[in-house]
Amino acid sequence: MGFNELKRVLGVNSRSLSLKLKELVEQGYIEREVKPGPPLRSFYTLTEKGKSTALLSLPLVYYIMLTK
């Protein structure tokens, strides 16, 4: 998913998203791929670590949604 698409979907500002994505890359949850050309485009994908963490968090998200 591209940076601008993530920004639009999440409704956050560029600086906050950029900082969080950088942290997630450093921690091994996502990978960043930069496509060349004007303009440079960044795309992000989940790593295996990110996928397993997301799957483990689904029951918690479900519980939170039920108790709202």
TACOR-V603986 format. One record per backbone hydrogen bond with DSSP energy under -0.5 kcal/mol. CO is the residue of the C=O (numbers start at 1). NH is the residue of the N-H. E is the energy in kcal/mol with one decimal. If there is no record, write none. Layout:
co:CO nh:NH e:E
co:CO nh:NH e:E
This chain:
co:1 nh:44 e:-2.4
co:2 nh:6 e:-2.5
co:3 nh:7 e:-2.6
co:4 nh:8 e:-2.2
co:5 nh:9 e:-2.7
co:6 nh:10 e:-2.7
co:7 nh:11 e:-1.7
co:7 nh:12 e:-1.0
co:13 nh:17 e:-2.2
co:14 nh:18 e:-2.7
co:15 nh:19 e:-2.4
co:16 nh:20 e:-2.2
co:17 nh:21 e:-2.8
co:18 nh:22 e:-2.1
co:19 nh:23 e:-1.9
co:20 nh:24 e:-2.4
co:21 nh:25 e:-2.2
co:22 nh:26 e:-2.3
co:23 nh:27 e:-2.1
co:24 nh:29 e:-2.4
co:24 nh:30 e:-1.1
co:25 nh:28 e:-1.2
co:29 nh:47 e:-2.2
co:31 nh:45 e:-1.9
co:33 nh:35 e:-0.6
co:33 nh:43 e:-2.9
co:35 nh:41 e:-2.0
co:37 nh:39 e:-0.6
co:41 nh:35 e:-3.6
co:42 nh:3 e:-1.6
co:43 nh:33 e:-2.9
co:45 nh:31 e:-2.9
co:47 nh:51 e:-2.6
co:48 nh:52 e:-2.5
co:49 nh:53 e:-2.0
co:50 nh:54 e:-2.3
co:51 nh:55 e:-2.3
co:52 nh:56 e:-2.0
co:53 nh:57 e:-1.4
co:54 nh:58 e:-0.8
co:55 nh:58 e:-0.7
co:57 nh:61 e:-2.3
co:58 nh:62 e:-2.7
co:59 nh:63 e:-2.3
co:60 nh:64 e:-2.5
co:61 nh:65 e:-2.4
co:62 nh:66 e:-1.9
co:63 nh:67 e:-1.8
co:64 nh:68 e:-0.6
co:65 nh:68 e:-0.5
